[in-house]
Amino acid sequence: MLYVLNFTVEYRGLSQPELLKIWVKEAQAALAARDQGLVKEIWKVVGERKVIAVIEADSPEAVDELSFELPIMKEMGNQVQIEVTPIIPYHTFASYLYKSVGEEQSATSNDVSVDPTKEGIFYWLVFHVEYAGMSRDELLKAWVAEAKHVLKSQEDLEDGLCVWKSVGKREVHVLIRVLKPDDLDAMSLDLPIMRKIGNQVKIECKSVRPYKAFAEDMKKRS
């Protein structure tokens, strides 16, 4: 089972050096979990005390256990907010879309990950899709075209694009690497779903950086 975790960290009553020492411990634990495969992706939101992670857990109970065992939760849990969203790989959702419109095909994908060591700028996007004035079938047809485009893009942008669908929501999470910001604008405007129903799609965009690089900066400052 996959989940997106959004962490927001405050530090009322703590000095910045005290916060950094705690966060260094947290970063060491998080990066170790990534090495073990429990954390699939982990990124720091640029300019904000926020972290976005994708984790794999055996059960919902395991996510609760994790939230209590994190070093930062033990040290200052009342200062940390965690938003948890269950997700599925986008290709799993795409297979459902194909069946819904009667297409005899399935979508497959390897375990895709964005390589944080490669050159580029990294962004985390969240797409919220509405369909006011449209039928469900019209929405599905538009989304099928989008899914085919996205899966093809994952093949073309090797180690540069990860996509997940929120469970039970018309919401998609995207982690992408581009060489310059205007590349992202161009790509978003060219998406099939934006061409068809762009007035029904809201995009949230955050600049993110590799968590390991952030952890190294904190260690130097602490």
C-alpha positions in Angstrom: 0.0 0.0 0.0 1.3 3.4 -1.0 0.8 6.7 0.8 1.8 10.4 0.2 2.8 12.0 3.5 3.0 15.8 3.7 4.9 17.0 6.8 4.6 20.6 8.1 7.0 21.4 10.9 6.7 24.3 13.4 9.1 25.1 16.3 7.3 27.3 18.8 9.4 27.4 22.0 12.5 26.1 20.3 15.5 27.9 18.9 16.5 27.3 15.3 19.7 25.4 16.4 17.5 23.1 18.6 15.2 22.5 15.6 18.1 21.6 13.4 19.6 19.1 15.8 16.2 17.3 16.0 15.7 17.4 12.2 19.2 16.0 11.6 18.2 12.9 13.6 14.9 12.7 11.6 16.8 13.0 8.3 19.1 10.2 9.2 16.2 7.9 10.0 14.3 8.9 6.9 17.2 8.4 4.6 17.9 5.0 6.2 14.3 4.0 5.5 14.7 5.1 1.9 17.8 2.8 1.6 15.7 0.0 2.9 13.0 0.6 0.3 10.3 1.7 2.8 10.4 5.3 1.6 10.1 5.5 -2.1 10.5 9.3 -2.5 11.4 12.0 -0.1 11.8 15.7 -0.9 12.0 19.0 0.9 9.7 21.8 -0.2 11.9 24.8 -1.1 11.6 27.8 1.3 9.1 26.0 3.6 9.4 23.8 6.6 7.6 21.0 4.7 8.6 17.6 3.5 6.8 15.3 1.0 7.4 11.6 1.1 5.9 8.5 -0.6 6.0 5.5 1.6 5.1 1.8 1.2 3.3 0.2 4.2 1.8 -3.2 4.8 -1.4 -1.7 6.4 -3.0 1.5 7.5 -2.0 0.5 11.1 1.7 0.5 10.0 1.3 4.2 8.9 0.0 5.1 12.4 2.9 3.2 14.0 5.4 5.0 11.8 4.0 8.4 12.8 4.6 7.7 16.4 8.1 6.2 15.9 9.7 9.0 13.9 12.4 10.9 15.8 10.9 14.3 15.1 7.5 13.0 16.4 9.1 11.8 19.6 11.0 15.0 20.2 8.3 17.6 19.1 5.3 15.8 17.8 2.9 18.5 18.9 4.7 20.8 16.4 4.4 18.5 13.4 1.3 18.1 11.2 1.1 15.1 8.9 -1.4 14.8 6.0 -1.7 11.3 4.8 -3.2 10.4 1.3 -3.5 6.8 0.1 -2.4 6.5 -3.5 -2.0 4.0 -6.3 0.5 3.9 -9.2 -0.8 5.9 -12.2 -0.5 2.9 -14.5 -2.9 1.0 -12.2 -5.4 3.8 -12.6 -4.8 3.9 -16.4 -5.7 0.2 -16.7 -9.1 1.0 -15.0 -9.7 3.8 -17.4 -9.0 1.7 -20.5 -11.5 -0.9 -19.2 -14.1 1.8 -18.5 -14.1 2.9 -22.1 -14.0 -0.6 -23.5 -10.4 -0.6 -24.7 -8.7 -4.0 -24.7 -5.4 -3.1 -23.3 -3.6 -2.8 -20.0 -1.1 -0.3 -18.7 2.2 -1.5 -17.3 5.1 0.3 -15.8 8.3 -0.5 -14.0 9.0 0.8 -10.5 9.7 4.4 -11.6 11.8 6.8 -9.5 13.1 10.3 -10.1 16.9 10.3 -9.8 17.8 13.2 -7.4 21.4 13.2 -8.5 20.7 14.2 -12.1 20.9 17.7 -13.4 17.7 19.7 -13.3 15.0 21.4 -11.3 12.5 19.4 -9.4 8.8 20.1 -8.9 5.9 18.4 -7.0 2.6 19.0 -8.7 -1.0 18.1 -7.6 -3.7 18.1 -10.2 -7.3 18.4 -9.1 -9.8 17.5 -11.8 -13.4 18.6 -12.0 -16.0 18.0 -14.7 -18.9 20.4 -14.3 -21.2 20.4 -17.3 -19.7 17.1 -18.5 -20.9 13.5 -18.2 -18.8 10.8 -16.5 -18.2 9.2 -19.9 -16.9 12.5 -21.3 -14.5 12.8 -18.4 -13.3 9.2 -18.8 -12.5 9.7 -22.5 -10.6 12.9 -21.8 -8.7 11.1 -19.0 -7.8 8.1 -21.2 -6.1 10.4 -23.7 -4.2 12.0 -20.7 -3.2 8.6 -19.3 -1.7 7.4 -22.6 0.3 10.7 -22.8 1.5 10.4 -19.2 2.7 6.8 -19.6 4.5 7.6 -22.8 6.1 10.5 -21.1 7.4 8.3 -18.3 9.1 6.2 -20.9 10.6 9.2 -22.6 11.7 11.0 -19.4 13.8 8.2 -18.0 14.2 8.7 -14.2 12.5 12.1 -14.6 8.8 11.5 -13.9 6.7 9.8 -11.2 2.9 9.9 -11.2 0.4 8.6 -8.7 -3.4 8.8 -8.4 -5.1 9.5 -5.0 -7.5 6.8 -3.9 -11.1 7.9 -4.1 -10.3 11.4 -5.4 -10.0 13.0 -8.8 -6.4 14.0 -7.8 -3.0 13.2 -9.3 0.4 13.7 -7.8 3.4 14.3 -10.0 7.1 14.5 -9.3 9.1 15.8 -12.3 12.6 16.9 -13.2 13.0 19.6 -15.9 16.0 21.6 -17.0 14.3 25.0 -16.7 11.1 26.4 -15.3 9.5 27.3 -18.7 9.8 23.6 -19.7 7.3 22.8 -17.0 4.9 25.5 -18.2 5.1 24.2 -21.8 4.5 20.6 -20.8 1.5 21.5 -18.6 -0.2 23.5 -21.3 0.4 20.6 -23.8 -1.2 17.9 -21.7 -4.3 16.4 -23.4 -6.5 16.9 -20.4 -5.5 20.6 -20.3 -6.3 20.9 -24.0 -9.7 19.3 -23.5 -10.9 20.5 -20.1 -8.2 22.9 -18.9 -10.8 25.1 -17.2 -11.7 22.2 -15.0 -8.2 21.4 -13.8 -6.4 23.1 -10.9 -2.7 22.6 -10.5 -0.7 23.1 -7.3 3.0 23.5 -7.9 5.8 23.3 -5.3 9.5 23.6 -6.0 11.3 20.7 -4.2 14.9 19.7 -3.6 16.4 16.3 -2.7 16.0 15.5 1.0 19.6 14.2 1.2 21.0 17.5 0.1 18.8 19.3 2.6 20.0 16.9 5.3 23.6 17.7 4.5 22.9 21.4 4.8 21.3 21.0 8.2 24.1 18.9 9.5 26.6 21.7 8.6 24.4 24.3 10.3 23.7 22.3 13.5 
